[in-house]
Amino acid sequence: MPSAVDSVFEVAFWLNDRALNDNEYLQPTKLQCLLFLAQAYYAVAYEGKRLVPAVFVADEIGPIEPSIYAAYVRGRPNLHIDTRLDEDTASFVDSIWRRFGHHSTEYLTKLCKRNPAYRLALKRGRRAEIPLDDIRKSFVAAVAKSEAPALTQIVKPKVLRTQDGRAVAAASWKPREVKGK
């Protein structure tokens, strides 16, 4: 299934730039947590689609994306990556930042480590892959149990204005299924 961006580095650099704009240092572990949460909530919001073309694995420090982990060993890598995300993707990642960016690394690590998909993968062994569908299902269950923020607390509906200035919430059109055909 295609992802919203071409590379996990696009979102990682976007988050780094956003942190710098807010005069905050984004620790590598916190970046890993934000990427994991972004991938998880994107899969919940968009019915299993990927935000980034990446695989997360279980490590003692929490869920990590191995390419980002390796690249950020000595700080932000010197790569030429276009961090201009399309409007919908940028809005989504910005929502993740606004909801989770102010939290400490420790808080985000605990939140990610409580995730059943992560714990199950860690039982299989260090660096075991955490399947995206397992991540999505575990976040849906965690939200139902009030163990994680609901999608509506993270992604606000897009508000547009009618020609007379009245605000209306907008969502993508999803045709209904016709049964029996």
N, C-alpha and C positions, 0 to 999 in steps of 0.2 A: 504494500500500500504506500503511495507517495506521501512525502512529508511536506509541511508548509514551507520549509526553507531547504536550501541546498546543502548546508553544513551545520553541524552543531556549533562550530566556531562563530557563526553569525549571531546566534542567540547569546553565546558566552561573551562575546565582545560587546554586544548591545547592553547586556547586564553590567559589564565592567564600566562602560561609558556612562550608563545611567547612575551607577554608584558614584563615579567621579563627579558628575554634575551635582549630586547631592552632598558633595564633600565627605564621602565615606569610602573607606578602604574595603574592598570586597575580598575577604579571605577565600583561598581556594576551596576549603571545605564548605563554606557557605555558598559559593558558586555551584558546587556539586549538588547541594540540597535544592537550590533554586531551580537548577536545570531538571532535576528529578521531579520536583513539584510541578514545574511547567509542563513537562511531558505527560505527567499523570493527569493533571486537570485538563489539558488539551484533549487527551484521549477520552475523558469523561464528557467534555463539552461537544466533541465532534465524532462521537460514536466510534471510537477505536482508532481514529486517524493519528498519525505521528506529527508532533510539532517539529522534531529534529530527526534526521536519519541516523539514529544512534541506538546503541544497546547499553543498558545499564546493568552493572554487575554488583553483587553483594560483596562488600569488604567490611572489615572490622570497624572502619571509621564511618560506615554507612553506605548507601547506594552511590556508586560512582560511574562516570562515563570514562572508560579507560583512555581514550585519546585526549580528552581535556585534562585528565589527571596527569598524564605523561607530559603534555605540552606546558602545563603550568608549574612544573617542578621548580623552576627558577623565576617565577613571575609570569606576567603576561607575555606570550610568545610574540616574536616580531614577524607577523604574517600580514599579508595584504588581503584583508577580508572586507567585503562591502557590508557594513552594518546597517544599511538602509533596508529595513524590513517593509513589506507591503503594509498598508494601513491596518488591515484586520489583524495581522500577526503582531505588529508593533503594539496595537491596542491590547491584545491578549497578554503579551509579555509584560507590558506596562502594568496591567492589572495584577499579575503575579508579583511584580516588584512592589507595588503599592500595598498589597496585602501581607507579603512576607519579608520584604526587604529591611524593614526596621527591626526585625527580630534578631536576637543573638544567634551566633553560629551554634551554640549549645542547644538552644530551643529548637532550631530547625533540624539539627541532627537527631534529637530525641523524637521529633515528629516523624521524620523519615524512617528511623529505626523501628518505630512502633508498627509500621506498615506490614501487614501479614505477607504480602508478596516478597518483600525484602527478607523477612525472617525465614520464610520457607526456602528461599534461594540460599541463604547463608547456611542453613542446615545441610544443604547439598554440598557445600564446600566453599572455601574462599574463592572469589571471582566467578561464582556461578552466575549465569545469566538470569536476569529477572524479566520474564516475558511481559510484553506490553499489555496483553490481555489480562494477565494476573494483576498487574499494577492497576489497570482501570477498574477491574472488579473489586479489588480491595479498597480503592478509594470510594467507590459507590457504597460499599458496605460501611466504611468508616464514617461517611457523611450521614448515612441512615442511623448510625448509633451515636451521632454527635461527637465522634472522636476526631473529626477533621472538619475544617470549614466547608460549608456548602458552596457549590458552584456559584450560586446567586450572591454569596458574600465576596466573591472574587471578581467575577466578570459581570459588570453592569450592562444592562441592555443598551444598545445603541439608540440614542435619542435624536430624532430628526424633527424638523419643523414643517408644518403644512404651509400652504401659501398664505394663510391668514395668521401665521405665527404660533399656532397651537402645537405643543410638544406631543409627539407620538413615539412610542417604542417601536423599533424596527428589528426584524429578525429575518434570516434567510428563509426563502420560500421552500417548503418541503411538501411535495405533492403527496397526497394520501394514497395508500395502497388500495387497489381495487381487488377485492377477493372474488374468487370463482373464475378467474380468467386464466 
